[in-house]
Amino acid sequence: NMTPGGSEVRQKTEALSAGIHYCLKQGEDLLGMLYLSFRNLGVRKASGAYYTPAHIVQKLLKRLCLEEDLTGKQPLKILDPCCGTGNFLLQLSRTWHMEELYGTDIDPLAVQIARINLAIACPEAPVSLIRERIQVRDFLMERDQEHYDVILGNPPWGSSQEFVRKQFLKERFFTGKSGEAYDLFLEQSLQRIKTGGIIAFVLPEAVLYVKSHRQIRELLAEQVQIQSITYIGNVFHQVQCPAIILKMQKTGRPLTAYGMQIYKEQQEFEITGSRIVDAECFNFHMPDEEYKILDQI
């Protein structure tokens, strides 16, 4: 059915035998959703792979504001280091050229689906270019020195590692002892992003305050300016873990709270005063008025 004005095409599918109703929106990663739906839930949890809802992808991309953050740096090099079936890249392809997009993942089938998604979305792009830019690679294991203007996505959450790889990662990364894959992805992204570049990830809210993530907070406090934190709650099916969208810019200077944008379900505000920034806990969830009261107490 065509919506008024023809601005959006919606295809409504109905599985009568199962009584399932689903409305497909333009640009949504249907192949990826089907692929992860067919995978065993236990396998998905073990690998830390969860399908990112389209509205969360769009919310992250809305927060990016790349035209403002990276003025004069086009064309860009934009990487999703855990691209899966191309959920984020698919949305990016509507604004940015395929020549600017890069994706890696350790799941060969997911990478094949991502290539198909992008080939459909970018019919003008040569197949050879899509194959070159979307590859089966391990972002954490590679020693590639290529750097990017933007690194974004939804890294694995708490994924298990085989023994040899786990030992290697523990020795190589400052955050290797945390046992959390997304800490490693953040640390590796800090190494692979250009100074002035943007990192934007969907992460568990726990990264801001849980003790086991202190080491990654130490690295962030030394090198980045957090531009915005968006609290999005429990958005993953059968995963009771509140999430955030964390957007930051690599500055090479200590983190300050000034100018940070905070987005919550019923509240949006900017931090305009000075605050103590401590890697023990990134406590930025309250507006200036509340912080002043707590500081006085």
Secondary structure, 3 states (H helix, E strand, C coil): CECHHHCCECEEEEECCCCEEEEECCCCCHHHHHHHHHCCHHHHHHHCCCCCCHHHHHHHHHHHCHHHHCCCCCCCCEEECCCCCCHHHHHHCCCCCHHHEEEEECCHHHHHHHHHHHHHHCCCCCHHHHHHHEEECCCCCCCCCCCEEEEEECCCCCCCCCHHHHHHHHHHCCCHHHCCHHHHHHHHHHHHEEEEEEEEEEEEHHHHCCHHHHHHHHHHHHHEEEEEEEEEECCCCCCCCCEEEEEEEECCCCCCCCCCEEEECCEEEECCCCCCCECCECCCCCCHHHHHHHHHC
